Amino acid sequence: YWDPARLLLRRELLNPQTGSIDKVRFELLGEETIQVRGAPVRALRHRLQGDKIGIDLWYSASGEWLQLTSTTDSKRLLHYRLRVQ
């Protein structure tokens, strides 16, 4: 997820949980303002979609990864965000 210039062009990704290669597609959902390190930041939101996967990713205009959300198999929300330093 750390290199959007390469990641967002991919049509297949390695599934680290199963070891299989999964077909995926990316969709640009638009620009949003999110909180990063306690301040509002404009970010581009992308959706990574596959047969058994749905992950939303946010990147800054310069390509810095900012956050990720996904729903687990048990329907819980998984949320990662850039850590406050």
Biopython code that builds the backbone (N, CA, C, O; Angstrom):
import numpy as np
from Bio.PDB.StructureBuilder import StructureBuilder

atoms = [
    (1, "TYR", "N", (0.812, -1.210, 0.000)),
    (1, "TYR", "CA", (0.000, 0.000, 0.000)),
    (1, "TYR", "C", (0.846, 1.261, 0.000)),
    (1, "TYR", "O", (0.321, 2.362, -0.170)),
    (2, "TRP", "N", (2.136, 1.111, 0.187)),
    (2, "TRP", "CA", (2.983, 2.287, 0.401)),
    (2, "TRP", "C", (3.405, 2.966, -0.886)),
    (2, "TRP", "O", (3.928, 4.079, -0.842)),
    (3, "ASP", "N", (3.199, 2.340, -2.019)),
    (3, "ASP", "CA", (3.637, 2.911, -3.295)),
    (3, "ASP", "C", (2.446, 2.977, -4.259)),
    (3, "ASP", "O", (2.299, 2.103, -5.112)),
    (4, "PRO", "N", (1.590, 4.012, -4.130)),
    (4, "PRO", "CA", (0.382, 4.055, -4.952)),
    (4, "PRO", "C", (0.657, 4.164, -6.444)),
    (4, "PRO", "O", (-0.152, 3.699, -7.247)),
    (5, "ALA", "N", (1.770, 4.760, -6.834)),
    (5, "ALA", "CA", (2.086, 4.888, -8.257)),
    (5, "ALA", "C", (2.172, 3.517, -8.916)),
    (5, "ALA", "O", (1.826, 3.374, -10.089)),
    (6, "ARG", "N", (2.624, 2.517, -8.187)),
    (6, "ARG", "CA", (2.709, 1.146, -8.722)),
    (6, "ARG", "C", (1.481, 0.321, -8.367)),
    (6, "ARG", "O", (0.956, -0.416, -9.203)),
    (7, "LEU", "N", (1.026, 0.447, -7.128)),
    (7, "LEU", "CA", (-0.087, -0.370, -6.656)),
    (7, "LEU", "C", (-1.361, -0.146, -7.457)),
    (7, "LEU", "O", (-2.024, -1.109, -7.841)),
    (8, "LEU", "N", (-1.711, 1.100, -7.713)),
    (8, "LEU", "CA", (-2.986, 1.419, -8.347)),
    (8, "LEU", "C", (-3.061, 0.981, -9.808)),
    (8, "LEU", "O", (-4.131, 1.042, -10.415)),
    (9, "LEU", "N", (-1.952, 0.545, -10.374)),
    (9, "LEU", "CA", (-1.924, 0.042, -11.748)),
    (9, "LEU", "C", (-2.073, -1.475, -11.818)),
    (9, "LEU", "O", (-2.259, -2.035, -12.898)),
    (10, "ARG", "N", (-1.991, -2.136, -10.667)),
    (10, "ARG", "CA", (-2.003, -3.596, -10.633)),
    (10, "ARG", "C", (-3.389, -4.154, -10.925)),
    (10, "ARG", "O", (-4.400, -3.540, -10.586)),
    (11, "ARG", "N", (-3.424, -5.316, -11.552)),
    (11, "ARG", "CA", (-4.671, -6.047, -11.810)),
    (11, "ARG", "C", (-4.701, -7.371, -11.052)),
    (11, "ARG", "O", (-5.728, -8.047, -10.992)),
    (12, "GLU", "N", (-3.543, -7.728, -10.470)),
    (12, "GLU", "CA", (-3.424, -8.922, -9.651)),
    (12, "GLU", "C", (-2.534, -8.591, -8.456)),
    (12, "GLU", "O", (-1.556, -7.854, -8.580)),
    (13, "LEU", "N", (-2.888, -9.145, -7.296)),
    (13, "LEU", "CA", (-2.080, -8.949, -6.096)),
    (13, "LEU", "C", (-1.944, -10.264, -5.351)),
    (13, "LEU", "O", (-2.828, -11.119, -5.417)),
    (14, "LEU", "N", (-0.845, -10.424, -4.648)),
    (14, "LEU", "CA", (-0.638, -11.574, -3.793)),
    (14, "LEU", "C", (-1.500, -11.423, -2.545)),
    (14, "LEU", "O", (-1.456, -10.392, -1.873)),
    (15, "ASN", "N", (-2.278, -12.447, -2.238)),
    (15, "ASN", "CA", (-3.062, -12.465, -1.015)),
    (15, "ASN", "C", (-2.166, -13.040, 0.077)),
    (15, "ASN", "O", (-1.863, -14.232, 0.046)),
    (16, "PRO", "N", (-1.731, -12.222, 1.048)),
    (16, "PRO", "CA", (-0.778, -12.707, 2.050)),
    (16, "PRO", "C", (-1.382, -13.738, 3.008)),
    (16, "PRO", "O", (-0.641, -14.459, 3.676)),
    (17, "GLN", "N", (-2.695, -13.818, 3.084)),
    (17, "GLN", "CA", (-3.331, -14.784, 3.980)),
    (17, "GLN", "C", (-3.415, -16.172, 3.356)),
    (17, "GLN", "O", (-3.336, -17.178, 4.061)),
    (18, "THR", "N", (-3.578, -16.227, 2.023)),
    (18, "THR", "CA", (-3.747, -17.520, 1.362)),
    (18, "THR", "C", (-2.572, -17.904, 0.472)),
    (18, "THR", "O", (-2.407, -19.076, 0.135)),
    (19, "GLY", "N", (-1.757, -16.930, 0.090)),
    (19, "GLY", "CA", (-0.653, -17.187, -0.825)),
    (19, "GLY", "C", (-1.075, -17.210, -2.288)),
    (19, "GLY", "O", (-0.242, -17.423, -3.169)),
    (20, "SER", "N", (-2.359, -16.993, -2.554)),
    (20, "SER", "CA", (-2.853, -17.011, -3.937)),
    (20, "SER", "C", (-2.703, -15.637, -4.584)),
    (20, "SER", "O", (-2.548, -14.625, -3.902)),
    (21, "ILE", "N", (-2.751, -15.625, -5.908)),
    (21, "ILE", "CA", (-2.752, -14.386, -6.675)),
    (21, "ILE", "C", (-4.215, -14.073, -6.994)),
    (21, "ILE", "O", (-4.890, -14.862, -7.655)),
    (22, "ASP", "N", (-4.702, -12.925, -6.527)),
    (22, "ASP", "CA", (-6.104, -12.546, -6.707)),
    (22, "ASP", "C", (-6.237, -11.434, -7.738)),
    (22, "ASP", "O", (-5.431, -10.504, -7.762)),
    (23, "LYS", "N", (-7.236, -11.528, -8.571)),
    (23, "LYS", "CA", (-7.561, -10.462, -9.512)),
    (23, "LYS", "C", (-8.218, -9.329, -8.729)),
    (23, "LYS", "O", (-9.086, -9.565, -7.889)),
    (24, "VAL", "N", (-7.792, -8.084, -9.017)),
    (24, "VAL", "CA", (-8.303, -6.907, -8.318)),
    (24, "VAL", "C", (-8.542, -5.777, -9.299)),
    (24, "VAL", "O", (-8.074, -5.810, -10.437)),
    (25, "ARG", "N", (-9.270, -4.789, -8.846)),
    (25, "ARG", "CA", (-9.440, -3.556, -9.606)),
    (25, "ARG", "C", (-9.467, -2.402, -8.612)),
    (25, "ARG", "O", (-9.841, -2.572, -7.452)),
    (26, "PHE", "N", (-9.069, -1.239, -9.081)),
    (26, "PHE", "CA", (-9.054, -0.040, -8.254)),
    (26, "PHE", "C", (-10.019, 0.978, -8.839)),
    (26, "PHE", "O", (-10.162, 1.099, -10.056)),
    (27, "GLU", "N", (-10.667, 1.696, -7.960)),
    (27, "GLU", "CA", (-11.599, 2.745, -8.368)),
    (27, "GLU", "C", (-11.279, 3.999, -7.567)),
    (27, "GLU", "O", (-11.151, 3.944, -6.344)),
    (28, "LEU", "N", (-11.150, 5.123, -8.251)),
    (28, "LEU", "CA", (-10.955, 6.405, -7.575)),
    (28, "LEU", "C", (-12.315, 6.890, -7.106)),
    (28, "LEU", "O", (-13.215, 7.102, -7.918)),
    (29, "LEU", "N", (-12.470, 7.068, -5.796)),
    (29, "LEU", "CA", (-13.744, 7.504, -5.229)),
    (29, "LEU", "C", (-13.828, 9.007, -5.051)),
    (29, "LEU", "O", (-14.911, 9.543, -4.813)),
    (30, "GLY", "N", (-12.698, 9.696, -5.161)),
    (30, "GLY", "CA", (-12.723, 11.152, -5.077)),
    (30, "GLY", "C", (-11.857, 11.697, -3.962)),
    (30, "GLY", "O", (-11.120, 10.972, -3.293)),
    (31, "GLU", "N", (-11.973, 12.993, -3.789)),
    (31, "GLU", "CA", (-11.173, 13.700, -2.800)),
    (31, "GLU", "C", (-12.001, 13.925, -1.545)),
    (31, "GLU", "O", (-13.190, 14.237, -1.620)),
    (32, "GLU", "N", (-11.357, 13.762, -0.384)),
    (32, "GLU", "CA", (-12.007, 13.949, 0.906)),
    (32, "GLU", "C", (-11.044, 14.663, 1.849)),
    (32, "GLU", "O", (-9.836, 14.690, 1.614)),
    (33, "THR", "N", (-11.576, 15.225, 2.892)),
    (33, "THR", "CA", (-10.753, 15.764, 3.965)),
    (33, "THR", "C", (-10.805, 14.789, 5.125)),
    (33, "THR", "O", (-11.881, 14.451, 5.620)),
    (34, "ILE", "N", (-9.624, 14.334, 5.560)),
    (34, "ILE", "CA", (-9.532, 13.417, 6.693)),
    (34, "ILE", "C", (-8.583, 14.012, 7.727)),
    (34, "ILE", "O", (-7.820, 14.930, 7.427)),
    (35, "GLN", "N", (-8.637, 13.487, 8.934)),
    (35, "GLN", "CA", (-7.738, 13.929, 9.998)),
    (35, "GLN", "C", (-6.446, 13.121, 9.947)),
    (35, "GLN", "O", (-6.473, 11.891, 9.965)),
    (36, "VAL", "N", (-5.319, 13.820, 9.883)),
    (36, "VAL", "CA", (-4.009, 13.184, 9.877)),
    (36, "VAL", "C", (-3.141, 13.931, 10.871)),
    (36, "VAL", "O", (-2.918, 15.135, 10.748)),
    (37, "ARG", "N", (-2.661, 13.200, 11.849)),
    (37, "ARG", "CA", (-1.825, 13.804, 12.905)),
    (37, "ARG", "C", (-2.518, 15.010, 13.530)),
    (37, "ARG", "O", (-1.880, 16.016, 13.843)),
    (38, "GLY", "N", (-3.833, 14.893, 13.706)),
    (38, "GLY", "CA", (-4.604, 15.926, 14.378)),
    (38, "GLY", "C", (-4.977, 17.129, 13.536)),
    (38, "GLY", "O", (-5.491, 18.114, 14.067)),
    (39, "ALA", "N", (-4.730, 17.072, 12.232)),
    (39, "ALA", "CA", (-5.045, 18.212, 11.360)),
    (39, "ALA", "C", (-5.802, 17.729, 10.124)),
    (39, "ALA", "O", (-5.590, 16.603, 9.675)),
    (40, "PRO", "N", (-6.681, 18.566, 9.570)),
    (40, "PRO", "CA", (-7.379, 18.181, 8.345)),
    (40, "PRO", "C", (-6.433, 18.157, 7.152)),
    (40, "PRO", "O", (-5.616, 19.060, 6.973)),
    (41, "VAL", "N", (-6.557, 17.108, 6.335)),
    (41, "VAL", "CA", (-5.702, 16.946, 5.145)),
    (41, "VAL", "C", (-6.593, 16.503, 3.987)),
    (41, "VAL", "O", (-7.450, 15.635, 4.152)),
    (42, "ARG", "N", (-6.389, 17.099, 2.822)),
    (42, "ARG", "CA", (-7.086, 16.657, 1.608)),
    (42, "ARG", "C", (-6.440, 15.359, 1.144)),
    (42, "ARG", "O", (-5.216, 15.250, 1.073)),
    (43, "ALA", "N", (-7.279, 14.379, 0.829)),
    (43, "ALA", "CA", (-6.767, 13.062, 0.446)),
    (43, "ALA", "C", (-7.590, 12.490, -0.693)),
    (43, "ALA", "O", (-8.783, 12.769, -0.816)),
    (44, "LEU", "N", (-6.937, 11.684, -1.529)),
    (44, "LEU", "CA", (-7.629, 10.947, -2.585)),
    (44, "LEU", "C", (-7.980, 9.566, -2.058)),
    (44, "LEU", "O", (-7.124, 8.848, -1.540)),
    (45, "ARG", "N", (-9.248, 9.205, -2.196)),
    (45, "ARG", "CA", (-9.725, 7.902, -1.716)),
    (45, "ARG", "C", (-9.868, 6.952, -2.897)),
    (45, "ARG", "O", (-10.486, 7.283, -3.909)),
    (46, "HIS", "N", (-9.284, 5.762, -2.746)),
    (46, "HIS", "CA", (-9.342, 4.713, -3.754)),
    (46, "HIS", "C", (-9.960, 3.478, -3.124)),
    (46, "HIS", "O", (-9.794, 3.246, -1.927)),
    (47, "ARG", "N", (-10.666, 2.686, -3.908)),
    (47, "ARG", "CA", (-11.201, 1.413, -3.437)),
    (47, "ARG", "C", (-10.517, 0.286, -4.191)),
    (47, "ARG", "O", (-10.502, 0.263, -5.422)),
    (48, "LEU", "N", (-9.956, -0.642, -3.442)),
    (48, "LEU", "CA", (-9.387, -1.879, -3.963)),
    (48, "LEU", "C", (-10.477, -2.931, -3.832)),
    (48, "LEU", "O", (-10.946, -3.214, -2.730)),
    (49, "GLN", "N", (-10.880, -3.513, -4.962)),
    (49, "GLN", "CA", (-11.985, -4.472, -4.958)),
    (49, "GLN", "C", (-11.542, -5.764, -5.617)),
    (49, "GLN", "O", (-10.887, -5.751, -6.660)),
    (50, "GLY", "N", (-11.900, -6.870, -5.006)),
    (50, "GLY", "CA", (-11.654, -8.192, -5.557)),
    (50, "GLY", "C", (-12.810, -9.098, -5.193)),
    (50, "GLY", "O", (-13.788, -8.648, -4.595)),
    (51, "ASP", "N", (-12.711, -10.376, -5.549)),
    (51, "ASP", "CA", (-13.802, -11.311, -5.261)),
    (51, "ASP", "C", (-14.123, -11.383, -3.776)),
    (51, "ASP", "O", (-15.293, -11.427, -3.393)),
    (52, "LYS", "N", (-13.103, -11.396, -2.947)),
    (52, "LYS", "CA", (-13.315, -11.548, -1.503)),
    (52, "LYS", "C", (-12.680, -10.423, -0.710)),
    (52, "LYS", "O", (-12.386, -10.592, 0.474)),
    (53, "ILE", "N", (-12.462, -9.280, -1.341)),
    (53, "ILE", "CA", (-11.762, -8.199, -0.663)),
    (53, "ILE", "C", (-12.359, -6.853, -1.052)),
    (53, "ILE", "O", (-12.761, -6.642, -2.196)),
    (54, "GLY", "N", (-12.409, -5.972, -0.103)),
    (54, "GLY", "CA", (-12.795, -4.588, -0.325)),
    (54, "GLY", "C", (-12.034, -3.717, 0.653)),
    (54, "GLY", "O", (-12.263, -3.793, 1.860)),
    (55, "ILE", "N", (-11.144, -2.900, 0.152)),
    (55, "ILE", "CA", (-10.302, -2.058, 1.004)),
    (55, "ILE", "C", (-10.341, -0.642, 0.451)),
    (55, "ILE", "O", (-10.166, -0.437, -0.750)),
    (56, "ASP", "N", (-10.569, 0.331, 1.320)),
    (56, "ASP", "CA", (-10.485, 1.738, 0.933)),
    (56, "ASP", "C", (-9.148, 2.280, 1.406)),
    (56, "ASP", "O", (-8.729, 2.039, 2.538)),
    (57, "LEU", "N", (-8.483, 3.019, 0.519)),
    (57, "LEU", "CA", (-7.162, 3.575, 0.783)),
    (57, "LEU", "C", (-7.191, 5.076, 0.536)),
    (57, "LEU", "O", (-7.814, 5.538, -0.420)),
    (58, "TRP", "N", (-6.519, 5.837, 1.395)),
    (58, "TRP", "CA", (-6.418, 7.283, 1.231)),
    (58, "TRP", "C", (-4.947, 7.654, 1.079)),
    (58, "TRP", "O", (-4.088, 7.172, 1.817)),
    (59, "TYR", "N", (-4.678, 8.524, 0.104)),
    (59, "TYR", "CA", (-3.325, 9.013, -0.163)),
    (59, "TYR", "C", (-3.337, 10.528, -0.262)),
    (59, "TYR", "O", (-4.321, 11.127, -0.697)),
    (60, "SER", "N", (-2.229, 11.142, 0.147)),
    (60, "SER", "CA", (-2.076, 12.591, -0.022)),
    (60, "SER", "C", (-1.823, 12.893, -1.499)),
    (60, "SER", "O", (-1.590, 11.985, -2.298)),
    (61, "ALA", "N", (-1.871, 14.168, -1.848)),
    (61, "ALA", "CA", (-1.607, 14.583, -3.229)),
    (61, "ALA", "C", (-0.198, 14.196, -3.667)),
    (61, "ALA", "O", (0.052, 14.004, -4.857)),
    (62, "SER", "N", (0.724, 14.082, -2.708)),
    (62, "SER", "CA", (2.104, 13.699, -3.041)),
    (62, "SER", "C", (2.306, 12.183, -3.045)),
    (62, "SER", "O", (3.417, 11.714, -3.293)),
    (63, "GLY", "N", (1.233, 11.399, -2.770)),
    (63, "GLY", "CA", (1.333, 9.950, -2.819)),
    (63, "GLY", "C", (1.641, 9.286, -1.492)),
    (63, "GLY", "O", (1.903, 8.084, -1.459)),
    (64, "GLU", "N", (1.617, 10.032, -0.398)),
    (64, "GLU", "CA", (1.869, 9.441, 0.914)),
    (64, "GLU", "C", (0.628, 8.679, 1.384)),
    (64, "GLU", "O", (-0.481, 9.211, 1.345)),
    (65, "TRP", "N", (0.818, 7.431, 1.829)),
    (65, "TRP", "CA", (-0.290, 6.652, 2.377)),
    (65, "TRP", "C", (-0.746, 7.309, 3.665)),
    (65, "TRP", "O", (0.075, 7.661, 4.512)),
    (66, "LEU", "N", (-2.076, 7.478, 3.821)),
    (66, "LEU", "CA", (-2.620, 8.132, 5.002)),
    (66, "LEU", "C", (-3.480, 7.221, 5.856)),
    (66, "LEU", "O", (-3.360, 7.233, 7.082)),
    (67, "GLN", "N", (-4.352, 6.426, 5.232)),
    (67, "GLN", "CA", (-5.174, 5.498, 6.012)),
    (67, "GLN", "C", (-5.782, 4.427, 5.137)),
    (67, "GLN", "O", (-5.769, 4.511, 3.909)),
    (68, "LEU", "N", (-6.324, 3.404, 5.812)),
    (68, "LEU", "CA", (-6.928, 2.241, 5.166)),
    (68, "LEU", "C", (-8.095, 1.784, 6.027)),
    (68, "LEU", "O", (-7.998, 1.780, 7.255)),
    (69, "THR", "N", (-9.191, 1.400, 5.395)),
    (69, "THR", "CA", (-10.292, 0.753, 6.108)),
    (69, "THR", "C", (-10.754, -0.456, 5.309)),
    (69, "THR", "O", (-10.706, -0.469, 4.079)),
    (70, "SER", "N", (-11.202, -1.469, 6.038)),
    (70, "SER", "CA", (-11.733, -2.673, 5.429)),
    (70, "SER", "C", (-12.671, -3.329, 6.429)),
    (70, "SER", "O", (-12.569, -3.087, 7.632)),
    (71, "THR", "N", (-13.577, -4.150, 5.941)),
    (71, "THR", "CA", (-14.458, -4.920, 6.809)),
    (71, "THR", "C", (-13.963, -6.357, 6.835)),
    (71, "THR", "O", (-13.728, -6.961, 5.788)),
    (72, "THR", "N", (-13.808, -6.897, 8.032)),
    (72, "THR", "CA", (-13.310, -8.262, 8.184)),
    (72, "THR", "C", (-14.416, -9.268, 7.883)),
    (72, "THR", "O", (-15.578, -8.893, 7.729)),
    (73, "ASP", "N", (-14.051, -10.540, 7.801)),
    (73, "ASP", "CA", (-15.034, -11.598, 7.577)),
    (73, "ASP", "C", (-16.099, -11.633, 8.677)),
    (73, "ASP", "O", (-17.240, -12.026, 8.431)),
    (74, "SER", "N", (-15.722, -11.220, 9.885)),
    (74, "SER", "CA", (-16.670, -11.201, 11.003)),
    (74, "SER", "C", (-17.433, -9.876, 11.087)),
    (74, "SER", "O", (-18.072, -9.579, 12.097)),
    (75, "LYS", "N", (-17.356, -9.079, 10.004)),
    (75, "LYS", "CA", (-18.094, -7.813, 9.864)),
    (75, "LYS", "C", (-17.621, -6.708, 10.804)),
    (75, "LYS", "O", (-18.373, -5.781, 11.103)),
    (76, "ARG", "N", (-16.393, -6.804, 11.262)),
    (76, "ARG", "CA", (-15.803, -5.730, 12.065)),
    (76, "ARG", "C", (-15.020, -4.797, 11.164)),
    (76, "ARG", "O", (-14.474, -5.224, 10.146)),
    (77, "LEU", "N", (-14.962, -3.530, 11.530)),
    (77, "LEU", "CA", (-14.236, -2.542, 10.746)),
    (77, "LEU", "C", (-12.775, -2.529, 11.168)),
    (77, "LEU", "O", (-12.452, -2.341, 12.341)),
    (78, "LEU", "N", (-11.907, -2.731, 10.200)),
    (78, "LEU", "CA", (-10.466, -2.655, 10.404)),
    (78, "LEU", "C", (-10.027, -1.291, 9.909)),
    (78, "LEU", "O", (-10.342, -0.908, 8.782)),
    (79, "HIS", "N", (-9.307, -0.560, 10.733)),
    (79, "HIS", "CA", (-8.937, 0.816, 10.376)),
    (79, "HIS", "C", (-7.481, 1.059, 10.755)),
    (79, "HIS", "O", (-7.103, 0.939, 11.921)),
    (80, "TYR", "N", (-6.675, 1.400, 9.764)),
    (80, "TYR", "CA", (-5.292, 1.805, 9.984)),
    (80, "TYR", "C", (-5.178, 3.252, 9.550)),
    (80, "TYR", "O", (-5.780, 3.664, 8.559)),
    (81, "ARG", "N", (-4.405, 4.016, 10.294)),
    (81, "ARG", "CA", (-4.152, 5.394, 9.865)),
    (81, "ARG", "C", (-2.734, 5.795, 10.211)),
    (81, "ARG", "O", (-2.096, 5.191, 11.074)),
    (82, "LEU", "N", (-2.252, 6.810, 9.536)),
    (82, "LEU", "CA", (-0.909, 7.307, 9.773)),
    (82, "LEU", "C", (-0.795, 7.704, 11.240)),
    (82, "LEU", "O", (-1.630, 8.442, 11.762)),
    (83, "ARG", "N", (0.211, 7.224, 11.872)),
    (83, "ARG", "CA", (0.383, 7.415, 13.305)),
    (83, "ARG", "C", (0.813, 8.840, 13.652)),
    (83, "ARG", "O", (1.590, 9.465, 12.931)),
    (84, "VAL", "N", (0.296, 9.327, 14.754)),
    (84, "VAL", "CA", (0.698, 10.633, 15.278)),
    (84, "VAL", "C", (2.094, 10.500, 15.841)),
    (84, "VAL", "O", (2.378, 9.566, 16.592)),
    (85, "GLN", "N", (2.982, 11.439, 15.480)),
    (85, "GLN", "CA", (4.356, 11.383, 15.990)),
    (85, "GLN", "C", (4.658, 12.607, 16.776)),
    (85, "GLN", "O", (5.767, 12.752, 17.290)),
]
sb = StructureBuilder()
sb.init_structure("model")
sb.init_model(0)
sb.init_chain("A")
sb.init_seg("    ")
for serial, (resi, resn, name, xyz) in enumerate(atoms, 1):
    if name == "N":
        sb.init_residue(resn, " ", resi, " ")
    sb.init_atom(name, np.array(xyz, "f"), 0.0, 1.0, " ", f" {name:<3s}", serial, name[0])
structure = sb.get_structure()
